[in-house]
Amino acid sequence: MTHYSPDILNCLANLSSDEVFTSPELANRMLDLLPQELFRSSKTRFLDPCSKSGVFLREIAKRLLAGLEEQIPDLQQRIDHIMTKQVFGIACTDLTAEMSRRTLYCTKQANGKYSVSTVFHDVQGNLRYERCRHTWNQQGRCEHCGASQGEYLRADTRETYAYPFIHKSIKEIFKKDMQFDVIIGNPPYQMSTGGSVESQAIPLYNKFVDCSKKLNPRYLCMIIPSRWMNGGFGLDSFRNEMLTDKHIRILHDYLEASDCFPSIALTGGVCYFLWVRDSMGECDVYTHQNNKFTHSRRMLLQKNMTTFIRQNEAISIIKKVQSKKELAFSEIVSQRDPFGLNYFEDGHENMFKLFCPKNTRNSSIIYSFNWQKEGVKYAERKYITTNINALDKWKVFISKANGAASSKAPYSVLSKPFVAEPNTFCNMTYLLIGPFETKNESENVCDYIRTKFFRFLVSILKNTQNAYKKVYSLVPLQVFSHPWTDEMLYEKYGLDKDEIAFIESMIRPME
């Protein structure tokens, strides 16, 4: 009978969807991107700046242990050299510091009786963690990470989530200046801003990437959410820097995060990349989906593009569409809150203040959340501040979010659009498309949205549940004097059978 002893690091439950444990298998896939001679040098220095379980440091140590066998034959001397001279970590919290030391040193005390290293003189060893404080500005935000003072200024007995790597210098953390050859890890993804319901989570992973680059390592490898590629709150400058960075030589992009982290639901997927300080050029892009991948060698930012194209197969389709030089469909899509109702008061939604009886003077039908079940409501026109010209015209409303998206292809991408008659408006549950002079035009727009062609082009830019104006930027605007079908669109843009088959495989029908 074979005895099975599982790796404990495969059995850990995630701390949260923002602090995700990395499996040994995934850590090794990332380590495989590095030149393997790094593990045969006794001078290579590694850093995990966001250690949670210690898996990266353990797998690095295992590779060094094998790679340095001939140079340092004595096992204990080899272990001591690796642990003291080559492998360094910065933990995220008190808890993850102890977990990481237990993984790397086989005890939570680096100088303990059962530590694999015999030369450390303190508890932390080279896996450091000290609580640090946020630096609050006059607006009550941390200058380093953007945390809300009201939400994150806590008692000393609780974690502050002021991650040392982005709040302190390396010299402060390790008590000396240090240069690293390799920085690798899986950083925390985001934190809440606190405050009103309009607040959005602040991304953190970009700050770990930026701080790592400032240390000027020879190699940088991190796994982060893919939402930076096309969206994300406050990520414009980070996205531009990443897409124009010719030092990113390898990118593995997983359209479904569950292919890397089976136990979490992370909309938009994840990616890991290899940044090489001393090399520039095209990037090897691997797009993973349904346990398969495609590969292309290209610049991350294609010519005439302003965003990253995740699917390699989509590039030829987009080029054919753009060759027509037509206006974008986004030109007729409104911003969020299309009628400018602004119904937030004191940080809370106050939708009910808009409603009025049906026969109230100067009232109109308002389409709001769940109107299909509860029926339409009525509201006075005086609350409308934008798109007033659309009020008495035909138009199309579509949900700003698609909560029914599947986790695997084929995708629905968008919720069903519907035609809205004159004397109607909507709350910020929907976006406005139009307006149009006739009902027929509005119906033809709905037909266009229902095509797989339309929703495929939207899917390229939509990597979260939200579908704001920007995601329609790659969709060409049509003449809506007649209905549109996929067959008509495939023919108009000269798509070949492989391109058609790819679209058909990615997008599900919309009834």
C-alpha positions in Angstrom: 0.0 0.0 0.0 1.4 3.4 -1.1 1.4 6.0 1.7 0.4 9.5 0.3 1.6 12.5 2.2 0.2 15.7 0.7 2.2 18.9 0.5 0.7 21.1 3.2 1.1 24.2 1.0 -1.5 22.6 -1.4 -4.0 22.4 1.5 -4.1 26.0 2.7 -7.3 28.0 2.6 -6.9 31.5 1.2 -6.8 34.4 3.7 -9.2 36.2 1.4 -9.8 36.8 -2.3 -7.3 39.6 -2.1 -4.5 37.6 -0.4 -4.3 34.4 -2.2 -1.9 31.5 -1.5 0.2 30.2 -4.3 0.4 26.5 -4.9 3.9 24.8 -5.2 3.0 23.8 -8.8 2.2 27.4 -9.8 5.3 28.7 -8.0 7.4 26.3 -10.0 5.8 27.3 -13.3 6.9 30.8 -12.5 10.4 29.8 -11.4 10.7 27.9 -14.7 10.6 31.2 -16.6 13.9 32.2 -15.1 17.3 31.2 -16.5 18.1 28.0 -14.6 21.8 28.9 -14.3 20.7 31.3 -11.6 20.1 28.3 -9.3 23.7 27.1 -10.0 25.3 30.2 -8.7 26.2 30.8 -5.1 25.9 34.5 -5.6 22.3 34.8 -6.9 20.1 36.7 -4.4 16.3 36.1 -4.4 13.5 38.2 -2.7 9.9 37.5 -2.2 8.5 40.9 -1.1 5.0 39.6 -0.2 5.5 36.2 1.4 2.4 34.6 2.6 3.1 30.8 2.9 6.8 30.9 2.0 6.2 28.7 -1.1 8.4 30.7 -3.5 11.3 30.8 -1.0 11.0 27.1 -0.3 11.0 26.1 -4.0 13.9 28.5 -4.7 15.9 26.9 -1.8 15.2 23.4 -3.1 16.6 24.4 -6.6 19.6 26.0 -5.0 20.2 23.0 -2.8 20.5 20.8 -5.9 22.3 23.4 -8.1 25.1 24.1 -5.6 25.8 20.5 -4.6 29.1 20.4 -6.4 30.3 23.8 -5.3 29.4 23.3 -1.7 29.4 19.5 -1.0 28.7 19.7 2.7 24.9 19.7 3.1 24.8 21.8 6.3 27.2 24.4 4.9 25.1 24.5 1.7 21.9 25.0 3.6 23.4 27.8 5.8 24.8 29.5 2.8 21.5 29.5 0.9 19.5 30.6 3.9 21.8 33.4 4.9 23.2 34.7 1.6 20.7 33.9 -1.1 17.0 33.6 0.0 15.2 36.6 1.5 11.6 37.4 2.2 9.3 40.1 3.5 6.0 38.9 5.0 2.6 40.5 4.7 1.4 40.1 8.3 2.5 38.6 11.6 0.6 35.4 10.7 2.2 35.0 7.3 5.6 35.7 8.7 5.3 32.7 11.0 3.9 30.6 8.3 6.6 31.5 5.9 9.4 30.8 8.4 7.8 27.5 9.2 7.9 26.6 5.5 11.4 27.8 4.8 13.3 27.1 8.1 11.0 24.2 9.3 10.2 26.3 12.4 8.7 29.7 13.0 11.9 30.8 14.7 14.9 31.0 12.4 17.3 30.5 15.3 15.2 27.8 16.9 16.3 24.4 17.9 14.7 22.7 14.9 15.7 25.3 12.3 17.4 23.8 9.2 19.9 26.6 9.5 22.4 26.7 12.3 23.8 30.2 12.0 20.9 32.6 12.5 21.1 34.7 15.7 17.6 36.1 15.7 14.0 34.8 15.4 13.3 36.4 12.0 16.3 35.3 10.0 16.1 36.6 6.5 12.3 36.5 6.5 11.4 39.8 7.9 8.2 41.4 9.2 7.8 44.4 11.4 4.6 46.3 11.8 4.7 49.7 10.2 2.3 52.6 10.0 0.5 54.3 7.2 1.5 57.9 6.4 -1.7 59.9 6.3 -2.1 62.9 4.2 -4.5 65.8 4.7 -7.3 63.9 2.9 -7.0 61.0 5.3 -5.3 58.7 2.8 -2.0 56.9 3.1 0.6 58.4 0.8 2.0 55.0 0.0 -1.0 52.8 -0.6 -4.1 55.0 -0.5 -5.7 53.3 2.5 -8.5 55.2 4.3 -7.4 56.5 7.7 -10.9 55.9 9.1 -10.9 52.2 8.1 -7.3 51.1 8.6 -6.1 53.1 11.6 -6.6 50.3 14.1 -5.4 49.3 17.6 -2.0 47.8 17.9 -3.4 44.4 18.5 -4.8 44.2 15.0 -3.2 44.0 11.6 -3.0 47.4 9.9 -2.3 46.0 6.4 0.5 48.6 6.0 2.6 46.2 3.9 6.3 46.8 4.7 7.5 46.5 1.1 5.5 49.4 -0.1 5.8 51.5 3.1 9.5 51.1 4.0 12.8 51.0 2.2 14.9 47.8 1.9 17.5 49.3 4.2 14.8 49.9 6.9 13.6 46.3 6.6 16.9 44.4 6.4 19.0 47.1 8.3 21.3 47.4 5.3 21.2 48.2 1.6 20.7 45.2 -0.6 20.6 44.4 -4.3 18.6 41.4 -5.6 19.0 39.5 -8.8 15.5 38.1 -8.7 12.2 39.4 -7.2 9.3 37.0 -7.4 6.0 36.7 -5.6 2.2 36.9 -5.5 1.3 40.3 -4.0 -1.9 41.3 -2.2 -4.4 42.4 -4.8 -6.5 45.2 -3.4 -7.9 46.9 -0.3 -11.1 48.8 0.4 -11.1 52.5 0.3 -13.8 52.8 3.0 -16.3 55.6 3.0 -19.4 55.9 0.8 -21.0 53.3 -1.3 -19.4 54.9 -4.3 -16.0 54.0 -3.1 -14.0 51.4 -5.1 -11.3 49.0 -3.9 -7.8 50.3 -4.3 -5.5 48.0 -6.3 -2.3 47.1 -4.5 -0.5 44.7 -6.8 0.6 47.6 -9.1 2.4 49.2 -6.2 4.4 46.0 -5.5 5.4 45.8 -9.2 6.4 49.5 -9.2 8.4 49.2 -6.0 10.1 46.0 -7.3 11.2 47.8 -10.5 12.7 50.6 -8.5 15.0 48.1 -6.9 16.4 47.3 -10.3 16.6 43.5 -10.1 17.9 41.5 -13.1 14.6 39.6 -13.2 11.1 40.3 -11.9 8.3 37.8 -11.9 4.9 38.3 -10.3 1.4 36.9 -10.6 -1.3 39.6 -10.6 -4.9 40.1 -11.6 -5.3 40.7 -15.4 -7.8 43.5 -15.0 -4.9 46.0 -15.4 -4.8 45.2 -19.1 -8.0 47.0 -20.0 -9.5 48.6 -16.9 -9.2 48.8 -13.1 -9.7 51.7 -10.7 -6.7 54.0 -10.7 -4.6 51.9 -13.0 -4.3 54.1 -16.1 -0.6 55.1 -15.6 0.3 51.6 -14.5 -1.4 50.1 -17.6 0.4 52.5 -19.9 3.8 51.8 -18.3 3.3 48.0 -18.5 2.1 48.0 -22.1 5.0 50.1 -23.3 7.6 48.3 -21.2 9.8 46.3 -23.7 11.5 44.6 -20.8 8.5 42.3 -20.3 9.6 39.3 -22.3 7.2 36.6 -21.3 3.5 36.9 -20.3 1.2 34.0 -19.3 -2.4 35.2 -19.3 -5.2 33.1 -17.8 -8.7 34.2 -18.9 -10.1 32.3 -16.0 -8.4 32.8 -12.6 -9.6 29.4 -11.5 -7.0 27.8 -13.8 -4.4 29.1 -11.3 -6.4 29.5 -8.1 -9.3 27.0 -8.1 -10.8 28.2 -4.8 -11.4 31.8 -5.6 -13.6 33.8 -8.0 -11.5 36.6 -9.5 -13.3 38.2 -12.4 -11.0 39.0 -15.3 -8.4 36.3 -14.8 -4.8 36.5 -13.7 -1.4 36.7 -15.4 2.2 36.2 -14.5 5.1 37.8 -16.3 8.9 37.9 -16.6 10.5 41.3 -16.7 14.2 41.2 -17.7 16.3 44.3 -16.9 19.0 43.6 -19.5 16.8 42.5 -22.4 14.3 44.3 -24.6 12.1 43.3 -27.5 8.9 41.5 -28.3 7.0 39.5 -25.7 6.1 35.8 -25.8 2.4 35.9 -25.0 0.7 32.7 -23.9 -3.1 32.9 -23.6 -4.6 30.1 -21.5 -8.2 28.9 -21.6 -10.0 25.6 -21.0 -6.7 23.9 -20.3 -5.3 24.9 -23.7 -3.1 27.8 -24.7 -2.1 29.8 -27.8 1.2 31.6 -28.3 2.3 34.6 -30.2 5.4 36.8 -30.1 4.4 40.4 -30.3 4.6 43.8 -28.6 2.1 44.1 -25.8 0.7 47.3 -27.4 -0.2 46.6 -31.0 0.0 49.4 -33.6 -3.0 51.7 -33.6 -4.2 50.1 -30.3 -4.7 51.7 -27.0 -5.2 48.6 -25.0 -3.9 45.0 -24.7 -5.5 42.3 -26.9 -5.6 39.2 -24.7 -6.7 36.6 -27.2 -4.0 36.0 -29.8 -6.6 34.9 -32.3 -8.5 38.2 -32.0 -5.7 40.4 -33.4 -6.4 39.5 -37.1 -10.1 40.1 -36.6 -9.6 43.5 -35.0 -7.3 44.5 -37.8 -9.9 43.7 -40.4 -12.6 45.6 -38.6 -10.4 48.6 -38.1 -9.3 48.7 -41.7 -12.9 50.0 -42.5 -12.1 53.1 -40.4 -15.6 53.4 -39.1 -16.7 55.3 -36.0 -16.9 53.4 -32.7 -20.2 52.2 -31.3 -19.1 53.8 -28.0 -19.9 57.2 -29.6 -23.6 56.5 -29.0 -23.2 54.9 -25.5 -23.6 57.1 -22.4 -21.4 57.4 -19.4 -22.5 55.9 -16.1 -25.6 57.5 -14.7 -26.8 58.5 -18.2 -29.4 61.0 -17.0 -27.3 62.6 -14.2 -29.7 61.7 -11.4 -27.0 61.8 -8.7 -29.2 60.1 -6.2 -26.5 59.5 -3.5 -27.0 61.4 -0.3 -24.5 61.3 2.5 -22.9 58.2 1.0 -26.1 56.2 0.7 -28.3 55.4 -2.2 -31.6 57.3 -2.0 -33.4 56.0 -5.1 -36.9 56.4 -3.5 -36.7 60.1 -3.4 -37.1 60.1 -7.2 -40.4 58.2 -7.4 -43.8 59.9 -7.7 -47.4 58.8 -8.5 -48.1 57.9 -12.1 -50.3 60.9 -12.8 -47.9 63.5 -11.3 -47.4 66.5 -13.6 -44.1 66.5 -15.6 -43.4 62.8 -14.7 -42.0 60.1 -16.9 -41.5 56.4 -16.8 -38.2 55.5 -15.1 -36.6 52.1 -15.7 -34.7 51.0 -12.6 -33.4 47.8 -11.1 -35.8 44.8 -11.2 -38.4 46.7 -13.1 -39.3 43.5 -15.1 -40.7 41.9 -11.9 -41.9 45.0 -10.0 -43.0 47.1 -12.9 -41.9 50.5 -14.0 -41.9 53.5 -11.7 -42.6 57.1 -12.4 -40.3 60.1 -11.5 -40.4 63.8 -12.1 -38.3 65.1 -15.0 -36.8 67.8 -12.8 -34.2 65.3 -11.6 -32.7 64.8 -15.1 -29.5 66.8 -15.6 -27.9 65.2 -18.7 -29.1 63.7 -22.0 -32.3 65.7 -21.7 -32.7 65.4 -25.5 -33.1 61.7 -25.3 -36.1 61.8 -22.9 -38.7 62.1 -25.7 -37.0 59.9 -28.3 -36.6 56.2 -28.9 -33.5 54.7 -27.3 -32.0 51.4 -26.1 -31.1 50.6 -22.5 -28.6 48.0 -21.5 -27.4 46.9 -18.0 -24.0 48.3 -17.0 -23.2 44.9 -15.5 -23.6 41.4 -16.6 -24.2 39.3 -13.5 -25.0 36.1 -15.5 -21.6 35.7 -17.1 -20.3 32.2 -17.2 -16.9 31.3 -15.8 -15.9 29.4 -18.9 -16.3 30.1 -22.6 -18.7 30.5 -24.4 -19.6 33.8 -22.7 -22.8 35.8 -22.7 -20.7 39.0 -22.2 -23.7 41.4 -22.0 -27.2 41.4 -20.6 -30.1 41.7 -22.9 -30.8 45.2 -24.3 -34.3 46.5 -24.6 -36.1 49.3 -26.5 -37.2 52.3 -24.4 -40.1 54.4 -25.8 -40.3 58.2 -25.7 -41.1 59.8 -22.3 -38.8 57.4 -20.5 -35.4 57.5 -18.7 -33.4 55.2 -16.4 -31.3 55.2 -13.3 -27.7 54.2 -13.2 -28.5 50.5 -13.4 -28.5 51.0 -17.2 -26.5 52.8 -19.9 -28.2 54.7 -22.6 -27.6 53.9 -26.3 -28.9 56.4 -28.8 -31.2 58.3 -29.0 -32.9 57.4 -32.3 -35.8 58.9 -34.3 -37.7 55.7 -34.8 -38.6 52.5 -33.0 -37.3 50.5 -36.0 -33.7 51.9 -35.5 -33.8 51.0 -31.8 -34.9 47.5 -32.6 -32.1 47.1 -35.2 -29.6 48.3 -32.6 -30.8 45.5 -30.3 -30.4 43.0 -33.1 -26.8 44.2 -33.6 -26.0 43.9 -29.9 -27.4 40.3 -29.8 -24.9 39.2 -32.5 -21.9 37.2 -31.5 -19.7 39.5 -33.6 -20.7 42.5 -31.5 -20.4 40.8 -28.1 -17.0 39.3 -29.1 -15.5 42.7 -29.7 -16.9 43.9 -26.4 -15.4 40.9 -24.6 -11.9 41.9 -25.7 -12.1 45.0 -23.5 -14.5 43.7 -20.8 -12.6 41.8 -18.1 -14.9 42.5 -15.2 -18.7 42.3 -14.8 -19.1 46.0 -15.5 -19.6 47.1 -19.1 -19.2 50.8 -19.2 -18.8 53.0 -22.3 -15.1 52.1 -22.9 -15.8 48.4 -23.6 -17.7 49.3 -26.8 -14.7 51.1 -28.3 -13.7 48.3 -30.6 -17.2 47.7 -32.0 -17.8 49.5 -35.3 -20.9 51.8 -35.6 -23.4 50.6 -38.3 -26.2 52.1 -40.2 -29.4 51.0 -38.4 -31.9 51.3 -41.2 -32.0 47.5 -41.3 -31.3 44.6 -38.9 -27.9 43.0 -38.7 -27.0 39.3 -38.4 -23.7 37.5 -37.8 -23.6 36.3 -41.3 -23.9 39.8 -42.7 -21.1 41.0 -40.4 -18.8 38.2 -41.1 -19.1 38.9 -44.8 -18.8 42.7 -44.5 -15.5 42.4 -42.6 -14.1 39.5 -44.7 -13.6 37.0 -41.8 -12.3 33.6 -42.7 -13.6 30.3 -41.4 -11.0 30.1 -38.6 -11.8 33.6 -37.4 -15.6 32.8 -37.5 -15.1 29.5 -35.7 -13.1 31.3 -33.0 -15.9 33.9 -32.4 -18.5 31.2 -32.4 -16.6 29.2 -29.8 -16.2 32.2 -27.5 -19.7 33.7 -27.5 -23.0 32.0 -26.6 -26.2 32.8 -28.4 -28.4 35.6 -26.9 -32.1 34.7 -27.3 
